[in-house]
Amino acid sequence: MHCPNCGARDVIQIQQKLPDETEVHFYSCHKCEEKWWDRDGKLVSLSEVLELARKQNS
């Protein structure tokens, strides 16, 4: 994994399952501190992740 901001390879990845069973991945670059979220291979904003996290299982 390379950081899209600085190109560094020092990126952590954390996979999370939200209350509605949606899986998201959080990435953080140790070099430039860029952070981003991914859902199904597409970038999503933090606000979108928080909205998904607020949803309850039906």
C-alpha distance matrix in Angstrom:
0.0 3.8 6.7 9.1 12.0 11.8 9.0 8.4 5.9 7.9 6.5 8.5 8.8 12.4 14.1 17.6 20.6 23.0 26.8 27.1 24.7 21.9 18.4 15.9 12.5 12.3 9.4 10.5 9.8 12.2 13.1 14.3 14.4 13.1 13.0 12.6 13.5 12.9 15.8 16.1 13.3 15.0 14.5 17.4 19.1 20.0 23.5 22.7 21.0 24.1 26.4 24.9 25.2 28.9 29.8 31.8 32.1 35.1
3.8 0.0 3.8 6.2 8.7 8.2 5.3 5.5 4.7 7.4 6.8 9.9 11.0 14.7 16.7 19.9 23.0 25.0 28.8 29.1 27.1 24.1 20.8 17.8 14.4 13.5 10.1 10.3 8.5 11.1 11.0 11.7 12.6 11.2 12.1 12.1 14.0 14.0 17.3 17.9 14.8 15.6 14.6 17.5 18.8 19.9 23.4 23.0 21.7 24.7 27.1 26.1 26.5 30.0 31.2 33.5 34.1 37.2
6.7 3.8 0.0 3.8 5.4 5.7 4.6 5.3 6.4 7.7 6.5 9.7 11.1 14.4 16.7 19.5 22.7 24.1 27.9 28.4 26.8 23.6 20.6 17.2 14.0 12.2 8.7 8.1 6.2 9.3 8.9 8.6 9.5 7.6 9.0 9.6 12.2 13.1 16.7 18.1 15.1 15.0 13.1 15.6 16.3 17.2 20.8 20.9 19.8 22.5 25.0 24.5 24.9 28.2 29.7 32.3 33.3 36.4
9.1 6.2 3.8 0.0 3.8 6.0 5.7 8.3 9.9 11.5 10.2 13.0 13.6 16.6 18.4 20.8 23.6 24.7 28.4 28.5 27.2 23.7 21.1 17.7 14.9 13.5 10.5 10.5 9.2 12.5 11.7 10.3 11.3 8.4 9.8 9.5 12.1 12.7 16.2 17.4 14.1 13.4 11.4 14.2 15.0 16.7 19.9 19.8 19.5 22.3 24.4 24.1 25.1 28.1 29.5 32.3 33.4 36.2
12.0 8.7 5.4 3.8 0.0 3.8 6.0 8.3 11.0 12.0 11.2 14.1 15.4 18.3 20.5 22.6 25.6 26.4 30.0 30.3 29.4 26.0 23.5 19.9 17.1 15.0 11.8 10.7 8.8 11.5 10.0 7.7 9.3 6.8 9.4 10.3 13.6 15.1 18.7 20.4 17.4 16.2 13.6 15.7 15.6 16.9 20.1 20.7 20.5 22.9 25.2 25.4 26.1 29.0 30.7 33.7 35.2 38.1
11.8 8.2 5.7 6.0 3.8 0.0 3.8 5.6 9.1 10.3 10.7 14.2 16.2 19.5 22.0 24.5 27.8 28.9 32.6 33.1 31.9 28.6 25.8 22.3 19.2 17.0 13.4 11.6 8.6 10.4 7.9 6.7 9.6 8.5 11.6 13.2 16.5 17.9 21.6 23.1 20.0 19.3 17.0 19.2 19.1 20.1 23.4 24.1 23.6 25.9 28.5 28.5 29.0 31.9 33.8 36.6 38.0 41.0
9.0 5.3 4.6 5.7 6.0 3.8 0.0 3.8 6.5 9.0 9.7 13.3 15.2 18.7 21.1 24.0 27.2 28.7 32.5 32.9 31.3 28.1 25.0 21.8 18.5 16.9 13.2 12.2 9.3 11.2 9.3 9.4 11.8 10.6 13.0 13.9 16.7 17.4 20.9 21.9 18.6 18.6 16.9 19.7 20.3 21.4 24.9 25.1 24.3 26.9 29.4 29.0 29.5 32.7 34.2 36.9 37.9 40.9
8.4 5.5 5.3 8.3 8.3 5.6 3.8 0.0 3.8 5.5 7.3 11.1 13.6 17.2 20.0 23.1 26.5 28.3 32.1 32.8 31.0 28.1 24.9 21.7 18.1 16.2 12.4 10.8 7.4 8.4 6.7 8.3 10.5 10.5 12.8 14.3 17.1 18.1 21.7 22.9 19.9 20.2 18.4 20.9 21.3 21.9 25.5 25.9 24.6 27.0 29.8 29.3 29.3 32.6 34.3 36.7 37.7 40.9
5.9 4.7 6.4 9.9 11.0 9.1 6.5 3.8 0.0 3.8 5.7 9.1 11.5 15.2 17.9 21.2 24.7 26.9 30.7 31.4 29.3 26.6 23.1 20.3 16.6 15.2 11.6 10.6 8.0 8.9 8.7 10.9 12.2 12.2 13.5 14.7 16.8 17.3 20.7 21.5 18.7 19.8 18.5 21.0 21.9 22.3 26.0 26.0 24.3 26.9 29.7 28.7 28.6 32.1 33.5 35.6 36.3 39.6
7.9 7.4 7.7 11.5 12.0 10.3 9.0 5.5 3.8 0.0 3.8 6.8 10.1 13.5 16.7 19.8 23.4 25.5 29.2 30.5 28.5 26.0 22.6 19.6 15.9 13.9 10.3 8.5 5.9 5.7 6.7 9.5 10.1 11.0 12.2 14.0 16.2 17.4 20.8 22.2 19.8 20.7 19.0 21.0 21.4 21.1 24.9 25.3 23.2 25.4 28.5 27.7 27.1 30.6 32.3 34.3 35.2 38.6
6.5 6.8 6.5 10.2 11.2 10.7 9.7 7.3 5.7 3.8 0.0 3.8 6.6 10.1 13.2 16.2 19.8 21.8 25.6 26.7 24.8 22.3 18.9 15.8 12.1 10.1 6.6 5.5 4.4 6.1 8.2 9.8 9.2 9.2 9.3 10.7 12.5 13.7 17.1 18.7 16.6 17.4 15.7 17.4 18.0 17.7 21.5 21.7 19.5 21.8 24.9 23.9 23.4 26.9 28.6 30.6 31.4 34.8
8.5 9.9 9.7 13.0 14.1 14.2 13.3 11.1 9.1 6.8 3.8 0.0 3.8 6.7 10.1 13.1 16.8 19.0 22.6 24.0 22.0 19.9 16.4 13.7 10.0 8.1 5.6 5.4 6.5 7.7 10.8 12.3 10.6 10.8 9.6 10.7 11.7 12.9 15.9 17.7 16.3 17.4 15.8 17.0 17.6 16.7 20.4 20.5 17.8 19.9 23.0 21.9 20.9 24.5 26.1 27.8 28.6 32.1
8.8 11.0 11.1 13.6 15.4 16.2 15.2 13.6 11.5 10.1 6.6 3.8 0.0 3.8 6.6 9.8 13.4 15.8 19.5 20.6 18.5 16.3 12.8 10.2 6.5 5.7 4.6 6.9 9.2 11.1 14.2 15.0 13.0 12.2 10.1 9.8 9.5 10.1 12.7 14.3 13.4 14.7 13.7 14.7 15.9 15.2 18.7 18.2 15.3 17.8 20.6 19.0 18.2 21.9 23.2 24.8 25.3 28.8
12.4 14.7 14.4 16.6 18.3 19.5 18.7 17.2 15.2 13.5 10.1 6.7 3.8 0.0 3.8 6.4 10.2 12.5 16.1 17.7 15.5 13.9 10.5 8.4 5.5 5.1 6.5 8.8 11.9 13.6 16.9 17.5 14.9 14.2 11.4 10.8 9.6 10.3 12.1 14.1 14.2 15.4 14.4 14.6 15.5 14.2 17.5 16.8 13.5 15.6 18.4 16.6 15.3 19.0 20.3 21.6 22.1 25.7
14.1 16.7 16.7 18.4 20.5 22.0 21.1 20.0 17.9 16.7 13.2 10.1 6.6 3.8 0.0 3.8 7.0 9.9 13.5 14.6 12.1 10.6 7.0 5.9 4.4 6.4 8.9 12.0 15.2 17.2 20.4 20.7 18.1 16.9 13.7 12.2 9.8 9.5 10.0 11.6 12.5 14.1 13.9 13.9 15.5 14.5 17.2 15.9 12.5 14.8 17.1 14.6 13.7 17.5 18.0 19.1 19.2 22.6
17.6 19.9 19.5 20.8 22.6 24.5 24.0 23.1 21.2 19.8 16.2 13.1 9.8 6.4 3.8 0.0 3.8 6.3 9.8 11.4 9.3 8.3 5.7 5.4 6.1 7.8 11.2 14.0 17.5 19.5 22.8 22.7 19.7 18.5 14.9 13.3 10.4 10.5 10.2 12.3 14.0 15.1 14.7 13.8 14.9 13.4 15.5 14.1 10.5 12.3 14.4 11.7 10.3 14.0 14.6 15.4 15.7 19.3
20.6 23.0 22.7 23.6 25.6 27.8 27.2 26.5 24.7 23.4 19.8 16.8 13.4 10.2 7.0 3.8 0.0 3.8 6.8 8.0 5.6 5.6 4.5 6.4 8.8 11.0 14.6 17.6 21.1 23.2 26.4 26.2 23.2 21.7 18.0 16.0 12.7 12.1 10.6 12.2 14.9 15.9 16.1 14.7 16.1 14.8 16.1 14.2 10.8 12.3 13.5 10.3 9.0 12.4 12.2 12.5 12.2 15.7
23.0 25.0 24.1 24.7 26.4 28.9 28.7 28.3 26.9 25.5 21.8 19.0 15.8 12.5 9.9 6.3 3.8 0.0 3.8 5.5 5.2 5.3 6.3 7.6 10.6 12.2 15.9 18.7 22.4 24.6 27.7 27.0 23.7 22.2 18.4 16.3 12.9 12.9 11.1 13.4 16.2 16.3 16.2 14.0 14.8 13.2 13.8 11.9 8.7 9.5 10.2 7.0 5.5 8.7 8.5 9.2 9.7 13.3
26.8 28.8 27.9 28.4 30.0 32.6 32.5 32.1 30.7 29.2 25.6 22.6 19.5 16.1 13.5 9.8 6.8 3.8 0.0 3.8 5.4 7.3 9.5 11.3 14.4 15.9 19.7 22.3 26.1 28.1 31.3 30.5 27.1 25.7 21.8 19.8 16.5 16.4 14.4 16.3 19.4 19.5 19.4 17.0 17.5 15.8 15.6 13.8 11.1 10.9 10.8 7.9 6.0 7.6 6.6 5.9 6.3 10.0
27.1 29.1 28.4 28.5 30.3 33.1 32.9 32.8 31.4 30.5 26.7 24.0 20.6 17.7 14.6 11.4 8.0 5.5 3.8 0.0 3.9 5.5 8.9 11.3 14.9 16.9 20.7 23.7 27.3 29.8 32.7 31.8 28.6 26.7 22.9 20.3 16.7 15.9 13.2 14.5 18.0 18.0 18.5 16.2 17.3 16.4 15.8 13.2 11.3 11.8 10.7 7.2 7.4 8.6 6.1 5.8 5.1 8.2
24.7 27.1 26.8 27.2 29.4 31.9 31.3 31.0 29.3 28.5 24.8 22.0 18.5 15.5 12.1 9.3 5.6 5.2 5.4 3.9 0.0 3.8 6.3 9.6 13.0 15.6 19.2 22.4 26.0 28.4 31.4 30.8 27.8 26.0 22.2 19.6 15.9 14.7 11.8 12.6 16.1 16.9 17.9 16.2 17.9 17.2 17.4 14.7 12.3 13.6 13.2 9.5 9.5 11.7 9.8 9.4 7.9 10.8
21.9 24.1 23.6 23.7 26.0 28.6 28.1 28.1 26.6 26.0 22.3 19.9 16.3 13.9 10.6 8.3 5.6 5.3 7.3 5.5 3.8 0.0 3.8 6.5 10.2 13.0 16.5 19.8 23.3 26.0 28.8 28.0 25.2 23.0 19.3 16.4 12.6 11.1 8.1 9.2 12.6 13.1 14.1 12.5 14.6 14.3 14.8 11.8 9.6 11.8 11.5 7.7 8.7 11.6 10.1 11.1 10.5 13.2
18.4 20.8 20.6 21.1 23.5 25.8 25.0 24.9 23.1 22.6 18.9 16.4 12.8 10.5 7.0 5.7 4.5 6.3 9.5 8.9 6.3 3.8 0.0 3.8 6.9 10.1 13.4 16.9 20.3 22.9 25.7 25.3 22.6 20.6 17.0 14.2 10.6 8.9 6.6 7.8 10.6 11.8 12.7 11.9 14.2 13.9 15.4 12.7 10.0 12.7 13.4 10.0 10.4 13.9 13.2 14.3 13.8 16.8
15.9 17.8 17.2 17.7 19.9 22.3 21.8 21.7 20.3 19.6 15.8 13.7 10.2 8.4 5.9 5.4 6.4 7.6 11.3 11.3 9.6 6.5 3.8 0.0 3.8 6.7 10.0 13.5 16.8 19.6 22.3 21.7 19.0 16.8 13.3 10.5 6.8 5.7 4.8 7.4 9.2 9.8 9.7 9.0 11.1 10.8 12.9 10.7 7.9 11.0 12.5 9.8 10.2 13.9 14.1 15.9 16.3 19.4
12.5 14.4 14.0 14.9 17.1 19.2 18.5 18.1 16.6 15.9 12.1 10.0 6.5 5.5 4.4 6.1 8.8 10.6 14.4 14.9 13.0 10.2 6.9 3.8 0.0 3.8 6.5 10.1 13.4 16.1 18.8 18.5 16.0 14.1 10.7 8.4 5.6 5.1 6.6 8.9 9.2 10.1 9.5 9.8 11.6 11.3 14.2 12.7 9.9 13.0 15.1 13.0 13.0 16.7 17.5 19.3 19.8 23.0
12.3 13.5 12.2 13.5 15.0 17.0 16.9 16.2 15.2 13.9 10.1 8.1 5.7 5.1 6.4 7.8 11.0 12.2 15.9 16.9 15.6 13.0 10.1 6.7 3.8 0.0 3.8 6.9 10.4 13.1 15.8 15.3 12.5 10.9 7.4 6.0 4.7 6.6 9.2 12.1 11.8 11.9 10.0 9.9 10.6 9.6 13.1 12.6 9.8 12.3 15.1 13.9 13.4 17.0 18.5 20.6 21.7 25.0
9.4 10.1 8.7 10.5 11.8 13.4 13.2 12.4 11.6 10.3 6.6 5.6 4.6 6.5 8.9 11.2 14.6 15.9 19.7 20.7 19.2 16.5 13.4 10.0 6.5 3.8 0.0 3.8 6.9 9.8 12.3 12.0 9.7 8.2 5.6 5.3 6.2 8.1 11.5 13.9 12.5 12.7 10.6 11.5 12.0 11.6 15.3 15.2 13.0 15.4 18.3 17.4 17.1 20.6 22.2 24.4 25.5 28.8
10.5 10.3 8.1 10.5 10.7 11.6 12.2 10.8 10.6 8.5 5.5 5.4 6.9 8.8 12.0 14.0 17.6 18.7 22.3 23.7 22.4 19.8 16.9 13.5 10.1 6.9 3.8 0.0 3.8 6.4 9.0 8.8 6.2 5.8 4.4 6.7 9.0 11.5 15.0 17.6 16.0 15.9 13.3 14.0 13.7 12.8 16.6 17.3 15.2 17.1 20.3 19.9 19.3 22.5 24.6 26.9 28.2 31.7
9.8 8.5 6.2 9.2 8.8 8.6 9.3 7.4 8.0 5.9 4.4 6.5 9.2 11.9 15.2 17.5 21.1 22.4 26.1 27.3 26.0 23.3 20.3 16.8 13.4 10.4 6.9 3.8 0.0 3.8 5.5 5.9 4.9 5.3 6.5 9.1 12.0 14.2 17.9 20.1 18.0 17.8 15.3 16.6 16.3 15.9 19.6 20.4 18.7 20.6 23.8 23.5 23.0 26.2 28.3 30.6 32.0 35.4
12.2 11.1 9.3 12.5 11.5 10.4 11.2 8.4 8.9 5.7 6.1 7.7 11.1 13.6 17.2 19.5 23.2 24.6 28.1 29.8 28.4 26.0 22.9 19.6 16.1 13.1 9.8 6.4 3.8 0.0 3.8 6.0 5.4 7.9 9.5 12.5 15.3 17.7 21.2 23.5 21.5 21.5 19.0 20.1 19.5 18.5 22.2 23.4 21.4 22.9 26.3 26.2 25.2 28.3 30.6 32.8 34.2 37.7
13.1 11.0 8.9 11.7 10.0 7.9 9.3 6.7 8.7 6.7 8.2 10.8 14.2 16.9 20.4 22.8 26.4 27.7 31.3 32.7 31.4 28.8 25.7 22.3 18.8 15.8 12.3 9.0 5.5 3.8 0.0 3.8 5.8 8.2 11.0 14.0 17.3 19.5 23.3 25.4 23.0 22.7 20.1 21.5 20.8 20.4 23.9 25.2 23.7 25.3 28.6 28.6 28.0 31.0 33.3 35.7 37.2 40.7
14.3 11.7 8.6 10.3 7.7 6.7 9.4 8.3 10.9 9.5 9.8 12.3 15.0 17.5 20.7 22.7 26.2 27.0 30.5 31.8 30.8 28.0 25.3 21.7 18.5 15.3 12.0 8.8 5.9 6.0 3.8 0.0 3.8 5.6 9.1 12.2 15.9 18.4 22.2 24.6 22.2 21.3 18.3 19.4 18.4 18.1 21.5 23.0 22.0 23.4 26.6 27.0 26.7 29.4 31.9 34.5 36.3 39.6
14.4 12.6 9.5 11.3 9.3 9.6 11.8 10.5 12.2 10.1 9.2 10.6 13.0 14.9 18.1 19.7 23.2 23.7 27.1 28.6 27.8 25.2 22.6 19.0 16.0 12.5 9.7 6.2 4.9 5.4 5.8 3.8 0.0 3.8 6.3 10.0 13.4 16.4 20.0 22.8 20.9 19.9 16.8 17.3 15.9 15.1 18.5 20.2 18.9 20.1 23.4 23.9 23.2 26.0 28.5 31.1 33.0 36.3
13.1 11.2 7.6 8.4 6.8 8.5 10.6 10.5 12.2 11.0 9.2 10.8 12.2 14.2 16.9 18.5 21.7 22.2 25.7 26.7 26.0 23.0 20.6 16.8 14.1 10.9 8.2 5.8 5.3 7.9 8.2 5.6 3.8 0.0 3.8 6.9 10.6 13.5 17.2 19.8 17.8 16.5 13.3 14.0 12.8 12.7 16.1 17.5 16.6 18.2 21.2 21.6 21.6 24.3 26.6 29.4 31.2 34.4
13.0 12.1 9.0 9.8 9.4 11.6 13.0 12.8 13.5 12.2 9.3 9.6 10.1 11.4 13.7 14.9 18.0 18.4 21.8 22.9 22.2 19.3 17.0 13.3 10.7 7.4 5.6 4.4 6.5 9.5 11.0 9.1 6.3 3.8 0.0 3.8 7.2 10.4 14.0 17.0 15.4 14.2 10.9 11.1 10.0 9.5 13.2 14.3 12.9 14.7 17.7 18.0 17.8 20.7 22.9 25.6 27.4 30.6
12.6 12.1 9.6 9.5 10.3 13.2 13.9 14.3 14.7 14.0 10.7 10.7 9.8 10.8 12.2 13.3 16.0 16.3 19.8 20.3 19.6 16.4 14.2 10.5 8.4 6.0 5.3 6.7 9.1 12.5 14.0 12.2 10.0 6.9 3.8 0.0 3.8 6.9 10.4 13.4 12.0 10.5 7.2 7.6 7.4 7.7 11.4 11.6 10.5 13.0 15.5 15.4 15.9 18.9 20.6 23.5 25.0 28.0
13.5 14.0 12.2 12.1 13.6 16.5 16.7 17.1 16.8 16.2 12.5 11.7 9.5 9.6 9.8 10.4 12.7 12.9 16.5 16.7 15.9 12.6 10.6 6.8 5.6 4.7 6.2 9.0 12.0 15.3 17.3 15.9 13.4 10.6 7.2 3.8 0.0 3.8 6.9 10.2 9.6 8.3 5.7 5.4 6.5 6.9 10.2 9.4 7.8 10.9 13.1 12.3 13.0 16.3 17.5 20.3 21.5 24.5
12.9 14.0 13.1 12.7 15.1 17.9 17.4 18.1 17.3 17.4 13.7 12.9 10.1 10.3 9.5 10.5 12.1 12.9 16.4 15.9 14.7 11.1 8.9 5.7 5.1 6.6 8.1 11.5 14.2 17.7 19.5 18.4 16.4 13.5 10.4 6.9 3.8 0.0 3.8 6.6 5.9 5.3 4.5 5.6 8.5 9.8 12.5 10.5 9.2 12.8 14.2 12.6 13.9 17.3 17.8 20.3 21.0 23.7
15.8 17.3 16.7 16.2 18.7 21.6 20.9 21.7 20.7 20.8 17.1 15.9 12.7 12.1 10.0 10.2 10.6 11.1 14.4 13.2 11.8 8.1 6.6 4.8 6.6 9.2 11.5 15.0 17.9 21.2 23.3 22.2 20.0 17.2 14.0 10.4 6.9 3.8 0.0 3.8 5.4 5.3 6.4 6.5 9.8 11.2 12.9 10.0 8.8 12.6 13.1 10.8 12.7 15.9 15.6 17.9 18.1 20.6
16.1 17.9 18.1 17.4 20.4 23.1 21.9 22.9 21.5 22.2 18.7 17.7 14.3 14.1 11.6 12.3 12.2 13.4 16.3 14.5 12.6 9.2 7.8 7.4 8.9 12.1 13.9 17.6 20.1 23.5 25.4 24.6 22.8 19.8 17.0 13.4 10.2 6.6 3.8 0.0 3.8 5.6 8.5 9.6 13.2 14.9 16.5 13.3 12.4 16.1 16.2 13.5 15.6 18.7 17.8 19.8 19.3 21.5
13.3 14.8 15.1 14.1 17.4 20.0 18.6 19.9 18.7 19.8 16.6 16.3 13.4 14.2 12.5 14.0 14.9 16.2 19.4 18.0 16.1 12.6 10.6 9.2 9.2 11.8 12.5 16.0 18.0 21.5 23.0 22.2 20.9 17.8 15.4 12.0 9.6 5.9 5.4 3.8 0.0 3.8 6.8 9.4 13.0 15.2 17.2 14.5 13.9 17.7 18.2 16.1 18.1 21.3 20.8 23.1 22.9 25.1
15.0 15.6 15.0 13.4 16.2 19.3 18.6 20.2 19.8 20.7 17.4 17.4 14.7 15.4 14.1 15.1 15.9 16.3 19.5 18.0 16.9 13.1 11.8 9.8 10.1 11.9 12.7 15.9 17.8 21.5 22.7 21.3 19.9 16.5 14.2 10.5 8.3 5.3 5.3 5.6 3.8 0.0 3.8 6.4 10.0 12.8 14.5 11.9 12.1 15.9 16.2 14.7 17.1 19.9 19.7 22.5 22.8 24.9
14.5 14.6 13.1 11.4 13.6 17.0 16.9 18.4 18.5 19.0 15.7 15.8 13.7 14.4 13.9 14.7 16.1 16.2 19.4 18.5 17.9 14.1 12.7 9.7 9.5 10.0 10.6 13.3 15.3 19.0 20.1 18.3 16.8 13.3 10.9 7.2 5.7 4.5 6.4 8.5 6.8 3.8 0.0 3.8 6.9 9.8 11.9 10.0 10.4 13.9 14.8 14.0 16.1 18.8 19.4 22.4 23.3 25.7
17.4 17.5 15.6 14.2 15.7 19.2 19.7 20.9 21.0 21.0 17.4 17.0 14.7 14.6 13.9 13.8 14.7 14.0 17.0 16.2 16.2 12.5 11.9 9.0 9.8 9.9 11.5 14.0 16.6 20.1 21.5 19.4 17.3 14.0 11.1 7.6 5.4 5.6 6.5 9.6 9.4 6.4 3.8 0.0 3.8 6.7 8.2 6.3 7.0 10.4 11.1 10.8 12.9 15.4 16.1 19.4 20.8 23.1
19.1 18.8 16.3 15.0 15.6 19.1 20.3 21.3 21.9 21.4 18.0 17.6 15.9 15.5 15.5 14.9 16.1 14.8 17.5 17.3 17.9 14.6 14.2 11.1 11.6 10.6 12.0 13.7 16.3 19.5 20.8 18.4 15.9 12.8 10.0 7.4 6.5 8.5 9.8 13.2 13.0 10.0 6.9 3.8 0.0 3.8 5.3 5.2 6.5 8.8 10.0 10.9 12.5 14.6 16.1 19.6 21.6 24.0
20.0 19.9 17.2 16.7 16.9 20.1 21.4 21.9 22.3 21.1 17.7 16.7 15.2 14.2 14.5 13.4 14.8 13.2 15.8 16.4 17.2 14.3 13.9 10.8 11.3 9.6 11.6 12.8 15.9 18.5 20.4 18.1 15.1 12.7 9.5 7.7 6.9 9.8 11.2 14.9 15.2 12.8 9.8 6.7 3.8 0.0 3.8 5.4 5.1 6.2 8.6 9.9 10.4 12.4 14.7 18.0 20.3 23.1
23.5 23.4 20.8 19.9 20.1 23.4 24.9 25.5 26.0 24.9 21.5 20.4 18.7 17.5 17.2 15.5 16.1 13.8 15.6 15.8 17.4 14.8 15.4 12.9 14.2 13.1 15.3 16.6 19.6 22.2 23.9 21.5 18.5 16.1 13.2 11.4 10.2 12.5 12.9 16.5 17.2 14.5 11.9 8.2 5.3 3.8 0.0 3.8 5.4 5.1 6.2 8.7 9.7 10.7 12.9 16.5 19.2 21.6
22.7 23.0 20.9 19.8 20.7 24.1 25.1 25.9 26.0 25.3 21.7 20.5 18.2 16.8 15.9 14.1 14.2 11.9 13.8 13.2 14.7 11.8 12.7 10.7 12.7 12.6 15.2 17.3 20.4 23.4 25.2 23.0 20.2 17.5 14.3 11.6 9.4 10.5 10.0 13.3 14.5 11.9 10.0 6.3 5.2 5.4 3.8 0.0 3.8 5.4 5.1 6.3 8.6 10.0 11.2 14.8 17.0 19.2
21.0 21.7 19.8 19.5 20.5 23.6 24.3 24.6 24.3 23.2 19.5 17.8 15.3 13.5 12.5 10.5 10.8 8.7 11.1 11.3 12.3 9.6 10.0 7.9 9.9 9.8 13.0 15.2 18.7 21.4 23.7 22.0 18.9 16.6 12.9 10.5 7.8 9.2 8.8 12.4 13.9 12.1 10.4 7.0 6.5 5.1 5.4 3.8 0.0 3.8 5.4 5.1 6.1 8.7 10.2 13.4 15.5 18.3
24.1 24.7 22.5 22.3 22.9 25.9 26.9 27.0 26.9 25.4 21.8 19.9 17.8 15.6 14.8 12.3 12.3 9.5 10.9 11.8 13.6 11.8 12.7 11.0 13.0 12.3 15.4 17.1 20.6 22.9 25.3 23.4 20.1 18.2 14.7 13.0 10.9 12.8 12.6 16.1 17.7 15.9 13.9 10.4 8.8 6.2 5.1 5.4 3.8 0.0 3.8 5.4 4.9 6.3 9.0 12.2 15.0 17.8
26.4 27.1 25.0 24.4 25.2 28.5 29.4 29.8 29.7 28.5 24.9 23.0 20.6 18.4 17.1 14.4 13.5 10.2 10.8 10.7 13.2 11.5 13.4 12.5 15.1 15.1 18.3 20.3 23.8 26.3 28.6 26.6 23.4 21.2 17.7 15.5 13.1 14.2 13.1 16.2 18.2 16.2 14.8 11.1 10.0 8.6 6.2 5.1 5.4 3.8 0.0 3.8 5.4 5.2 6.8 10.5 13.3 15.5
24.9 26.1 24.5 24.1 25.4 28.5 29.0 29.3 28.7 27.7 23.9 21.9 19.0 16.6 14.6 11.7 10.3 7.0 7.9 7.2 9.5 7.7 10.0 9.8 13.0 13.9 17.4 19.9 23.5 26.2 28.6 27.0 23.9 21.6 18.0 15.4 12.3 12.6 10.8 13.5 16.1 14.7 14.0 10.8 10.9 9.9 8.7 6.3 5.1 5.4 3.8 0.0 3.8 5.4 5.4 8.7 10.8 13.3
25.2 26.5 24.9 25.1 26.1 29.0 29.5 29.3 28.6 27.1 23.4 20.9 18.2 15.3 13.7 10.3 9.0 5.5 6.0 7.4 9.5 8.7 10.4 10.2 13.0 13.4 17.1 19.3 23.0 25.2 28.0 26.7 23.2 21.6 17.8 15.9 13.0 13.9 12.7 15.6 18.1 17.1 16.1 12.9 12.5 10.4 9.7 8.6 6.1 4.9 5.4 3.8 0.0 3.8 5.5 7.9 10.4 13.5
28.9 30.0 28.2 28.1 29.0 31.9 32.7 32.6 32.1 30.6 26.9 24.5 21.9 19.0 17.5 14.0 12.4 8.7 7.6 8.6 11.7 11.6 13.9 13.9 16.7 17.0 20.6 22.5 26.2 28.3 31.0 29.4 26.0 24.3 20.7 18.9 16.3 17.3 15.9 18.7 21.3 19.9 18.8 15.4 14.6 12.4 10.7 10.0 8.7 6.3 5.2 5.4 3.8 0.0 3.8 6.5 9.9 12.4
29.8 31.2 29.7 29.5 30.7 33.8 34.2 34.3 33.5 32.3 28.6 26.1 23.2 20.3 18.0 14.6 12.2 8.5 6.6 6.1 9.8 10.1 13.2 14.1 17.5 18.5 22.2 24.6 28.3 30.6 33.3 31.9 28.5 26.6 22.9 20.6 17.5 17.8 15.6 17.8 20.8 19.7 19.4 16.1 16.1 14.7 12.9 11.2 10.2 9.0 6.8 5.4 5.5 3.8 0.0 3.8 6.8 9.0
31.8 33.5 32.3 32.3 33.7 36.6 36.9 36.7 35.6 34.3 30.6 27.8 24.8 21.6 19.1 15.4 12.5 9.2 5.9 5.8 9.4 11.1 14.3 15.9 19.3 20.6 24.4 26.9 30.6 32.8 35.7 34.5 31.1 29.4 25.6 23.5 20.3 20.3 17.9 19.8 23.1 22.5 22.4 19.4 19.6 18.0 16.5 14.8 13.4 12.2 10.5 8.7 7.9 6.5 3.8 0.0 3.8 6.3
32.1 34.1 33.3 33.4 35.2 38.0 37.9 37.7 36.3 35.2 31.4 28.6 25.3 22.1 19.2 15.7 12.2 9.7 6.3 5.1 7.9 10.5 13.8 16.3 19.8 21.7 25.5 28.2 32.0 34.2 37.2 36.3 33.0 31.2 27.4 25.0 21.5 21.0 18.1 19.3 22.9 22.8 23.3 20.8 21.6 20.3 19.2 17.0 15.5 15.0 13.3 10.8 10.4 9.9 6.8 3.8 0.0 3.8
35.1 37.2 36.4 36.2 38.1 41.0 40.9 40.9 39.6 38.6 34.8 32.1 28.8 25.7 22.6 19.3 15.7 13.3 10.0 8.2 10.8 13.2 16.8 19.4 23.0 25.0 28.8 31.7 35.4 37.7 40.7 39.6 36.3 34.4 30.6 28.0 24.5 23.7 20.6 21.5 25.1 24.9 25.7 23.1 24.0 23.1 21.6 19.2 18.3 17.8 15.5 13.3 13.5 12.4 9.0 6.3 3.8 0.0
